[in-house]
Amino acid sequence: MPLRIQKLASRLTFRQLQVFKAVNDLKSYSKAGDLLGLTQPAVSSQVRHLEQALGMPMFEYVGRKLYCTAAGEEMAGCVRFVFLELERVQNSLAALEGLVAGELRLVPVVPSGHPLLKQQNVTAQEFLDSGLLVRESGSGSRLALELHCQGQRLRAKPSMELGSNDAVKHAVLAGLGVAVLPKLGVLSELALGSLHIVDIKGFPLRRSWCVVYPQARHPTPAMRAFIDYVQQNIRQFEQMFLSR
């Protein structure tokens, strides 16, 4: 490893990266502090240490709005990669121990500090009335939610429509509302505590779907185990769906 990289690595901490990610996601020092349980000066200090280590500013204000600098955008991509790699390593280590890590289901999520987290026995309707963020009409995840609401006689009035699960996730992180998202897509945020699953009767959602994965990509241990399980039990699944 080059000496310059060794010096940089010795000056960076995962806490700095976590704080940077929160500020970048929420575009606010104070909201990032609330999310991570830190004061605003503590958040500013962590970002400042990161900027000193890298030798470039990560954020800048235009008026009263906080923006990522060009260097900050580069760092944001790096941070996302780091946490995704940590998740991959965790799954690989679990596989070496003879375990299978990873979950495949849809779940109701809210940002850290949301009032519903302080409430016991949250009903599905209370969740849906808390500013529901959804995908565009025709998406699989939205259709699953709509069918569930029809079957349970629930009212689902979206407060905002967005074009991807990632956009919905970041809107929830920004405090714009709540959403039902695939758990695989929010594992990092759940681990960091920036998103939380609300325990609601009837969730996670169950729906019929197809198993697909990129042909050029080697399946992870979790993916391989799941595909094998589906193939070995396909007859039981068919009977279950036919009976309904």
SULURDA-V888941 format. One record per backbone hydrogen bond with DSSP energy under -0.5 kcal/mol. NH is the residue of the N-H (numbers start at 1). CO is the residue of the C=O. E is the energy in kcal/mol with one decimal. If there is no record, write none. Layout:
NH;CO;E
NH;CO;E
This chain:
6;2;-2.1
7;3;-2.3
8;4;-2.0
9;5;-2.9
10;6;-1.8
11;7;-0.8
11;8;-1.0
12;8;-1.0
17;13;-1.7
18;14;-2.6
19;15;-2.6
20;16;-2.7
21;17;-2.4
22;18;-2.0
23;19;-2.5
24;20;-2.7
25;21;-2.7
26;22;-2.4
27;23;-2.1
28;23;-0.7
32;28;-1.5
33;29;-2.1
34;30;-2.2
35;31;-2.3
36;32;-2.1
37;33;-1.2
38;33;-2.7
43;39;-2.0
44;40;-2.7
45;41;-2.3
46;42;-2.1
47;43;-2.3
48;44;-2.5
49;45;-2.4
50;46;-1.9
51;47;-2.6
52;48;-2.4
53;49;-2.1
54;50;-2.1
55;51;-2.1
56;51;-1.0
60;67;-2.5
62;65;-2.7
63;61;-0.5
64;62;-0.5
65;62;-1.7
66;27;-0.5
67;60;-3.1
69;58;-2.3
73;69;-2.3
74;70;-1.8
75;71;-2.3
76;72;-2.4
77;73;-1.7
78;74;-1.7
79;75;-2.8
80;76;-2.3
81;77;-1.8
82;78;-2.4
83;79;-2.2
84;80;-2.0
85;81;-2.6
86;82;-2.1
87;83;-1.8
88;84;-2.2
89;85;-2.8
90;86;-2.3
91;87;-2.0
92;88;-2.4
93;89;-2.8
94;90;-1.9
95;91;-2.0
96;92;-2.0
97;93;-1.1
98;95;-1.7
99;94;-2.9
101;99;-0.5
106;205;-0.7
107;181;-2.8
109;179;-3.2
110;196;-2.3
112;194;-1.5
114;111;-1.7
117;114;-1.8
118;115;-1.4
119;116;-1.0
127;123;-1.9
128;124;-2.5
129;125;-1.7
130;127;-1.7
132;128;-0.7
133;178;-3.1
134;160;-2.4
136;162;-0.7
139;136;-1.8
143;139;-2.3
144;140;-2.3
145;141;-1.7
146;142;-2.8
147;143;-2.6
148;144;-1.9
149;145;-2.5
150;146;-2.3
151;147;-2.3
152;148;-1.8
153;149;-0.6
153;150;-0.7
154;149;-2.9
156;154;-0.6
157;155;-0.6
158;156;-0.7
159;132;-3.0
160;132;-1.2
162;134;-2.4
168;164;-2.0
169;165;-2.7
170;166;-2.3
171;167;-1.8
172;168;-2.1
173;169;-2.3
174;170;-1.7
175;172;-1.7
176;171;-2.4
178;131;-2.2
179;109;-1.8
181;107;-2.6
181;179;-0.6
183;105;-3.7
185;182;-1.2
186;183;-1.6
187;184;-0.6
190;186;-2.4
191;187;-2.4
192;188;-2.1
193;189;-1.0
194;189;-1.7
195;189;-1.4
196;110;-2.6
198;108;-2.2
200;198;-1.0
203;200;-1.8
204;106;-0.7
205;106;-0.6
212;210;-0.7
217;214;-1.1
224;220;-3.0
225;221;-2.4
226;222;-2.1
227;223;-2.7
228;224;-2.5
229;225;-2.1
230;226;-2.4
231;227;-2.5
232;228;-2.3
233;229;-1.4
234;231;-0.6
237;233;-2.0
238;234;-2.4
239;235;-2.3
240;236;-2.2
241;237;-2.3
242;238;-2.4
243;239;-2.2
244;240;-0.7
244;241;-0.5
